[in-house]
Amino acid sequence: MRLPLLALAALLAGCPLTAQTPGECTENADCEGSQVCARDEQCYAADDVRSVTVTWTVNGEPAAEVSCMATPRLFLQFVRSSDDGQLDFTPVPCELGRFFVDKLPFEFGEVVLGVQGGARSVSARLGASGMATLDLRF
């Protein structure tokens, strides 16, 4: 009886188990039931996340190759209201003028747009619609 148990233990020793902390995820399948894996790599009820679209202008002009010459690379931060945690996206090409995030938890209520490696930034609260429009000024 011991020999089969030892053989099983030896087989299992060669297969490392990958355990995640409860609530952590990289895809929806990592979450329980109908929960979804949000962009902060945590599991949430589907009703606790939303799609967000951030649009921006530069000095009041639409973001384009010419208006973005001085700011070709930007960063976006979504700031969590409860603990000042943040979710960063960088680099974000300025000329896009728009950034979309799906499955962003509602607790991220503010967005910051700034110049990567620079001192300029602007922030706004995310509206109930999941939309924010910013104007980066120099």
Sequence and secondary structure as in RCSB ss.txt:
>XXXX:A:sequence
MRLPLLALAALLAGCPLTAQTPGECTENADCEGSQVCARDEQCYAADDVRSVTVTWTVNGEPAAEVSCMATPRLF
LQFVRSSDDGQLDFTPVPCELGRFFVDKLPFEFGEVVLGVQGGARSVSARLGASGMATLDLRF
>XXXX:A:secstr
 HHHHHHHHHHHHTS      TTB SSGGGSSTT EE TTSBEE GGGEEEEEEEEEETTEE  TTTTTT  EEE
EEEEETTT  EEEEEEEEGGG EEEEEEEETTEEEEEEEETTSS EEEEE  TTSEEEEEE  
